[in-house]
Amino acid sequence: MNARQFTEAMSELDDRYVTEALSYECPHTSKASSKKLVILIAAIVAVLALCGFTAHELGLFDRWFQKPSADPTQTVQSAIEGQADKVYTICVRIDEIKVDEDETARVVKMYAGSELAGSRGWTDDYLSEHFVVVLAKYYVEYDHTKTFLDDGCMEQYFYLTQDARSGKWTIVDNTSPSTRVSP
């Protein structure tokens, strides 16, 4: 359709349709449509909650449940032992847990003055006194009908910070030695 044909077609429209279209007002939302909106929002929230629960149960979102302790190795031990309470874990055996002084020094040096440390409120002094890396070696076996997580002999670095007031250590991150944090 070219411009001339369009103009001719538009001129054949009855003016009352144009006037009616120009004065058209959108009807106000009724109570019924408000109810539908609330039901839709509730359904979306329910679906998201179920998806989150399912992801957690399958190990897709596998946070370390821990009991902060005055001893960083005890905090890590509680986190690893906490794996045994998960529905997809068959067994857990801890072989070794120790503070890794060399890795702690390396990571503290790397974080000192960094943007990440600043965003977490970690000053250089705080890092030197309240940050530690713990190396854990353990064995874990999972039910692969319930999770995709790899099992077997594991080595993990756990990065912990200490609450200056309570003196308790908390895991802030973890990684395996082959994928450790690098400068």
PyMOL commands that set and color helices and strands:
alter all, ss='L'
color gray80, all
select helices_A, chain A and resi 3-11+15-22+31-57+72-85+101-111+115-119+124-130+177-179
alter helices_A, ss='H'
color red, helices_A
select strands_A, chain A and resi 89-99+131-142+152-162+169-175
alter strands_A, ss='S'
color yellow, strands_A
deselect
rebuild
show_as cartoon
